[in-house]
Amino acid sequence: MLGGDFNSEPKSSVHDLLGTASVRPNHPDLQKDVVGILPSTNKLTHTLPLRSAYAVVRGGQEPPFTNYTGHYVGTLDYIWFTADRLVPMAVLDTYTKEEMEATLVASGGNLALPAPQFPSDHLSLCCDFALLDPRGAGGR
């Protein structure tokens, strides 16, 4: 498992690299590397069968946001897992934008995190996993 704030949105090259083990050569993020700092895309690879727990449980969709501030609302946080050893069973529900705004308004705060009931500008993510049988028997 690999979880945290990756400072990268779902359409980013970082998300692609983690979730597909590579970055396509024409990815828009790579066009921003005008100085040539990044290695060639054939070197931007790994061999782990990583998948996003939230995307798997939610039918391919990441949460609508995991970071909610006055100047940015978007998904930056993920729980990645190795699909050959783990199966995500359930994830902690996330808020819709309307639910978040109603919660923040009800608390008397401004429309941004952190807030009294949310001590960070990032929301908590949580996932329950089942461990796959390492003997390949298909059991959990």
GROMACS elastic network, one bead per residue, 0.5 to 0.9 nm:
[ bonds ]
;  ai    aj funct       b0    kb
    1    50     6  0.85506   500
    1    79     6  0.69307   500
    1    80     6  0.55620   500
    1    82     6  0.66085   500
    1    86     6  0.87766   500
    2    50     6  0.89119   500
    2    78     6  0.80389   500
    2    79     6  0.58235   500
    2    81     6  0.62695   500
    2    82     6  0.88691   500
    3     6     6  0.84203   500
    3    77     6  0.74130   500
    3    78     6  0.55490   500
    3    80     6  0.58985   500
    3    81     6  0.84306   500
    3   125     6  0.88706   500
    4    76     6  0.84393   500
    4    77     6  0.54287   500
    4    78     6  0.57893   500
    4    79     6  0.66957   500
    4    80     6  0.88928   500
    4   125     6  0.88612   500
    5     8     6  0.80213   500
    5    76     6  0.57156   500
    5    78     6  0.67585   500
    5   122     6  0.84123   500
    6     9     6  0.82560   500
    6    14     6  0.80094   500
    6    15     6  0.85034   500
    6    76     6  0.56797   500
    6    77     6  0.57760   500
    6    78     6  0.72603   500
    7    14     6  0.89274   500
    7    75     6  0.83686   500
    7    77     6  0.71617   500
    8    11     6  0.80796   500
    8    12     6  0.58970   500
    8    13     6  0.80561   500
    8    14     6  0.63075   500
    8    15     6  0.66567   500
    8    75     6  0.75131   500
    8    76     6  0.50961   500
    8    77     6  0.78077   500
    9    12     6  0.53068   500
    9    13     6  0.87026   500
    9    14     6  0.81544   500
    9    15     6  0.69270   500
    9    74     6  0.71015   500
    9    75     6  0.55482   500
    9    76     6  0.53584   500
    9    77     6  0.84033   500
   10    13     6  0.85190   500
   10    14     6  0.83975   500
   10    15     6  0.56251   500
   10    16     6  0.77831   500
   10    62     6  0.72557   500
   10    75     6  0.69340   500
   10    76     6  0.76920   500
   11    14     6  0.84062   500
   11    15     6  0.66055   500
   11    16     6  0.71628   500
   12    15     6  0.53005   500
   12    16     6  0.63533   500
   12    17     6  0.86622   500
   12    27     6  0.83188   500
   12    28     6  0.83080   500
   12    29     6  0.67721   500
   13    17     6  0.59552   500
   13    18     6  0.85500   500
   13    22     6  0.85997   500
   13    23     6  0.60494   500
   13    24     6  0.82647   500
   13    27     6  0.67395   500
   13    28     6  0.80334   500
   13    29     6  0.60744   500
   13    30     6  0.77046   500
   14    17     6  0.50688   500
   14    18     6  0.62164   500
   14    19     6  0.85220   500
   14    23     6  0.80390   500
   15    18     6  0.52723   500
   15    19     6  0.59627   500
   15    20     6  0.82262   500
   16    19     6  0.51980   500
   16    20     6  0.55529   500
   16    21     6  0.71655   500
   16    22     6  0.65576   500
   16    23     6  0.59008   500
   16    24     6  0.83278   500
   17    20     6  0.55719   500
   17    23     6  0.52753   500
   17    24     6  0.88277   500
   17    44     6  0.71800   500
   17    45     6  0.66845   500
   17    46     6  0.79073   500
   18    21     6  0.55325   500
   18    22     6  0.74303   500
   18    23     6  0.89800   500
   18    45     6  0.85760   500
   18    46     6  0.80489   500
   18    48     6  0.84837   500
   18    49     6  0.87881   500
   18    50     6  0.63246   500
   18    51     6  0.75748   500
   18    52     6  0.86543   500
   18    80     6  0.80139   500
   19    22     6  0.80474   500
   19    49     6  0.78198   500
   19    50     6  0.55262   500
   19    51     6  0.52673   500
   19    52     6  0.68488   500
   19    80     6  0.81206   500
   20    23     6  0.76723   500
   20    45     6  0.86827   500
   20    46     6  0.88883   500
   20    49     6  0.79604   500
   20    50     6  0.74600   500
   20    51     6  0.80091   500
   21    44     6  0.79494   500
   21    45     6  0.51300   500
   21    46     6  0.51346   500
   21    47     6  0.64416   500
   21    48     6  0.71281   500
   21    49     6  0.75652   500
   21    50     6  0.76955   500
   22    41     6  0.73661   500
   22    42     6  0.77520   500
   22    43     6  0.84381   500
   22    44     6  0.57950   500
   22    46     6  0.70300   500
   23    26     6  0.84270   500
   23    27     6  0.69128   500
   23    30     6  0.89595   500
   23    41     6  0.60658   500
   23    42     6  0.81711   500
   23    44     6  0.64100   500
   23    45     6  0.73339   500
   24    27     6  0.54933   500
   24    41     6  0.68276   500
   24    42     6  0.88554   500
   25    28     6  0.88780   500
   25    30     6  0.75111   500
   25    40     6  0.81680   500
   25    41     6  0.57588   500
   25    42     6  0.83389   500
   26    29     6  0.84859   500
   26    30     6  0.70753   500
   26    31     6  0.75993   500
   27    30     6  0.56145   500
   27    31     6  0.71563   500
   28    31     6  0.52940   500
   28    32     6  0.72136   500
   29    32     6  0.55560   500
   29    33     6  0.74857   500
   30    33     6  0.54742   500
   30    34     6  0.84734   500
   30    38     6  0.79738   500
   30    41     6  0.88671   500
   31    34     6  0.68630   500
   32    35     6  0.85359   500
   33    36     6  0.54471   500
   33    37     6  0.65276   500
   33    38     6  0.68564   500
   34    37     6  0.80406   500
   35    38     6  0.85755   500
   36    39     6  0.76786   500
   38    41     6  0.83663   500
   38    44     6  0.86708   500
   39    42     6  0.81152   500
   39    43     6  0.62275   500
   39    44     6  0.68705   500
   40    43     6  0.55755   500
   40    44     6  0.67786   500
   41    45     6  0.76147   500
   42    45     6  0.67755   500
   43    46     6  0.86431   500
   46    49     6  0.87214   500
   47    50     6  0.86744   500
   48    82     6  0.66353   500
   48    83     6  0.86840   500
   49    81     6  0.78365   500
   49    82     6  0.51545   500
   49    83     6  0.56145   500
   49    84     6  0.66758   500
   50    80     6  0.59473   500
   50    81     6  0.52622   500
   50    83     6  0.60732   500
   50    84     6  0.86842   500
   51    54     6  0.88774   500
   51    55     6  0.78117   500
   51    56     6  0.72771   500
   51    79     6  0.83645   500
   51    80     6  0.54127   500
   51    81     6  0.55489   500
   51    82     6  0.64827   500
   51    83     6  0.63476   500
   52    55     6  0.52564   500
   52    56     6  0.61826   500
   52    57     6  0.86846   500
   52    60     6  0.87749   500
   52    62     6  0.79726   500
   52    78     6  0.66172   500
   52    79     6  0.57954   500
   52    81     6  0.65201   500
   53    56     6  0.52322   500
   53    57     6  0.61751   500
   53    58     6  0.83707   500
   53    62     6  0.87222   500
   53    78     6  0.76521   500
   53    79     6  0.56390   500
   53    80     6  0.59205   500
   53    81     6  0.66428   500
   53    87     6  0.83401   500
   53    88     6  0.58004   500
   53    89     6  0.87314   500
   53    90     6  0.85374   500
   53    91     6  0.75299   500
   53   127     6  0.70140   500
   53   129     6  0.89039   500
   54    57     6  0.52756   500
   54    58     6  0.57517   500
   54    59     6  0.83679   500
   54    60     6  0.78740   500
   54    61     6  0.70579   500
   54    62     6  0.56229   500
   54    63     6  0.69858   500
   54    78     6  0.74837   500
   54    79     6  0.71415   500
   54    80     6  0.86209   500
   54    88     6  0.82537   500
   54    90     6  0.84466   500
   54    91     6  0.64155   500
   54    92     6  0.87866   500
   54   125     6  0.87437   500
   54   126     6  0.89478   500
   54   127     6  0.78666   500
   55    58     6  0.51138   500
   55    59     6  0.59605   500
   55    63     6  0.78591   500
   56    59     6  0.55153   500
   56    60     6  0.55275   500
   56    61     6  0.75637   500
   56    62     6  0.85543   500
   56    88     6  0.73541   500
   57    60     6  0.74733   500
   57    61     6  0.83264   500
   57    88     6  0.66368   500
   57    89     6  0.70294   500
   57    90     6  0.64605   500
   57    91     6  0.69499   500
   58    61     6  0.54276   500
   58    62     6  0.71090   500
   58    63     6  0.83052   500
   58    91     6  0.84616   500
   59    62     6  0.87492   500
   61    64     6  0.81893   500
   62    65     6  0.81063   500
   62    75     6  0.74899   500
   62    78     6  0.83665   500
   63    66     6  0.67665   500
   63    74     6  0.86412   500
   63    75     6  0.65889   500
   63    93     6  0.87157   500
   63    94     6  0.64973   500
   63    95     6  0.82760   500
   63    96     6  0.87906   500
   64    73     6  0.86707   500
   64    74     6  0.65934   500
   64    75     6  0.63595   500
   64    94     6  0.79457   500
   64    95     6  0.79076   500
   64    96     6  0.69684   500
   64    97     6  0.79300   500
   65    68     6  0.69434   500
   65    73     6  0.61187   500
   65    76     6  0.75117   500
   65    77     6  0.85869   500
   65    94     6  0.80645   500
   65    95     6  0.80290   500
   65    96     6  0.81941   500
   65    97     6  0.81880   500
   65   122     6  0.88241   500
   65   123     6  0.83119   500
   66    73     6  0.77060   500
   66    74     6  0.60932   500
   66    76     6  0.61235   500
   66    77     6  0.60288   500
   66    78     6  0.86530   500
   66    94     6  0.80661   500
   66    95     6  0.89461   500
   66   121     6  0.83302   500
   66   122     6  0.54724   500
   66   123     6  0.51118   500
   66   124     6  0.76810   500
   66   125     6  0.81404   500
   67    72     6  0.72865   500
   67    73     6  0.56215   500
   67    74     6  0.55579   500
   67    75     6  0.60907   500
   67    76     6  0.66332   500
   67    77     6  0.78509   500
   67   113     6  0.79474   500
   67   120     6  0.87890   500
   67   121     6  0.56657   500
   67   123     6  0.63162   500
   68    71     6  0.81685   500
   68    72     6  0.61267   500
   68    74     6  0.68144   500
   68    75     6  0.88681   500
   68   100     6  0.88170   500
   68   111     6  0.86195   500
   68   112     6  0.59072   500
   68   113     6  0.56544   500
   68   114     6  0.81917   500
   68   121     6  0.58271   500
   68   122     6  0.66298   500
   68   123     6  0.80368   500
   69    72     6  0.52011   500
   69    73     6  0.61103   500
   69   111     6  0.77335   500
   69   113     6  0.52185   500
   69   114     6  0.75665   500
   69   121     6  0.62019   500
   69   122     6  0.86430   500
   70    73     6  0.78687   500
   70   110     6  0.86942   500
   70   111     6  0.69130   500
   70   112     6  0.51157   500
   70   113     6  0.76323   500
   71   112     6  0.85988   500
   75    78     6  0.81813   500
   76   122     6  0.85419   500
   77   122     6  0.79167   500
   77   123     6  0.84924   500
   77   124     6  0.89260   500
   77   125     6  0.79067   500
   78   125     6  0.75756   500
   79   125     6  0.75507   500
   79   126     6  0.78826   500
   79   127     6  0.77757   500
   81    84     6  0.88433   500
   81    85     6  0.82853   500
   81    86     6  0.67480   500
   81    87     6  0.82769   500
   81    88     6  0.83129   500
   82    85     6  0.58140   500
   82    86     6  0.60719   500
   82    87     6  0.84828   500
   83    86     6  0.53845   500
   83    87     6  0.65223   500
   83    88     6  0.88313   500
   84    87     6  0.83032   500
   84   132     6  0.74500   500
   84   134     6  0.88531   500
   85   130     6  0.85817   500
   85   131     6  0.59916   500
   85   132     6  0.50289   500
   85   133     6  0.75634   500
   85   134     6  0.71415   500
   86   129     6  0.62050   500
   86   130     6  0.57134   500
   86   132     6  0.55059   500
   86   140     6  0.88716   500
   87   128     6  0.85566   500
   87   129     6  0.54073   500
   87   130     6  0.51263   500
   87   131     6  0.64651   500
   87   132     6  0.69575   500
   87   140     6  0.86457   500
   88    91     6  0.76693   500
   88   127     6  0.66102   500
   88   128     6  0.59454   500
   88   130     6  0.64014   500
   88   131     6  0.89425   500
   89   127     6  0.72986   500
   89   128     6  0.54692   500
   89   129     6  0.53463   500
   89   130     6  0.66070   500
   90    93     6  0.89789   500
   90   126     6  0.84377   500
   90   127     6  0.56837   500
   90   128     6  0.53173   500
   90   129     6  0.73674   500
   91    94     6  0.87894   500
   91   125     6  0.74741   500
   91   126     6  0.56175   500
   91   128     6  0.64321   500
   92   124     6  0.81805   500
   92   125     6  0.61742   500
   92   126     6  0.52280   500
   92   127     6  0.63735   500
   92   128     6  0.87293   500
   93   125     6  0.83625   500
   93   126     6  0.87056   500
   94   123     6  0.81140   500
   94   124     6  0.86202   500
   94   125     6  0.81263   500
   95    98     6  0.78617   500
   95    99     6  0.57212   500
   95   100     6  0.58260   500
   96    99     6  0.51410   500
   96   100     6  0.62061   500
   96   101     6  0.86365   500
   97   100     6  0.51309   500
   97   101     6  0.61599   500
   97   102     6  0.86011   500
   98   101     6  0.51874   500
   98   102     6  0.61273   500
   98   103     6  0.85632   500
   99   102     6  0.51438   500
   99   103     6  0.60952   500
   99   104     6  0.85866   500
  100   103     6  0.51219   500
  100   104     6  0.61413   500
  100   105     6  0.85485   500
  100   111     6  0.83389   500
  101   104     6  0.51216   500
  101   105     6  0.60109   500
  101   106     6  0.84652   500
  101   110     6  0.89755   500
  101   111     6  0.61097   500
  101   112     6  0.83023   500
  102   105     6  0.51371   500
  102   106     6  0.60258   500
  102   107     6  0.86385   500
  102   111     6  0.89117   500
  103   106     6  0.51665   500
  103   107     6  0.63718   500
  103   108     6  0.89557   500
  104   107     6  0.52209   500
  104   108     6  0.66556   500
  104   109     6  0.57468   500
  104   110     6  0.65646   500
  104   111     6  0.58081   500
  104   112     6  0.74117   500
  104   113     6  0.83844   500
  104   115     6  0.73124   500
  104   116     6  0.88531   500
  104   117     6  0.86474   500
  105   108     6  0.52076   500
  105   109     6  0.59352   500
  105   110     6  0.67879   500
  105   111     6  0.68032   500
  106   109     6  0.76352   500
  107   110     6  0.86241   500
  107   115     6  0.81924   500
  107   116     6  0.74565   500
  107   117     6  0.80361   500
  109   112     6  0.79609   500
  109   115     6  0.66502   500
  109   116     6  0.78600   500
  110   113     6  0.81236   500
  110   115     6  0.78670   500
  111   115     6  0.87071   500
  112   115     6  0.70400   500
  112   121     6  0.76529   500
  113   116     6  0.87149   500
  113   118     6  0.66462   500
  113   119     6  0.76058   500
  113   120     6  0.63742   500
  113   122     6  0.74928   500
  113   123     6  0.89262   500
  114   117     6  0.80932   500
  114   118     6  0.54665   500
  114   119     6  0.51721   500
  114   122     6  0.78477   500
  115   119     6  0.59562   500
  115   120     6  0.74867   500
  115   121     6  0.80638   500
  116   119     6  0.63491   500
  118   121     6  0.73399   500
  118   122     6  0.82111   500
  118   123     6  0.74545   500
  119   122     6  0.84550   500
  119   123     6  0.89773   500
  120   123     6  0.69943   500
  120   124     6  0.88634   500
  130   140     6  0.62604   500
  131   134     6  0.84454   500
  131   139     6  0.88054   500
  131   140     6  0.56754   500
  132   135     6  0.86644   500
  132   136     6  0.78724   500
  132   137     6  0.87485   500
  132   138     6  0.71416   500
  132   139     6  0.62640   500
  133   136     6  0.57095   500
  133   137     6  0.61945   500
  133   138     6  0.63208   500
  133   139     6  0.53206   500
  133   140     6  0.53567   500
  134   137     6  0.76683   500
  134   138     6  0.87101   500
  134   139     6  0.88741   500
  135   138     6  0.81330   500
  135   139     6  0.88743   500
  136   139     6  0.75542   500
  137   140     6  0.86621   500
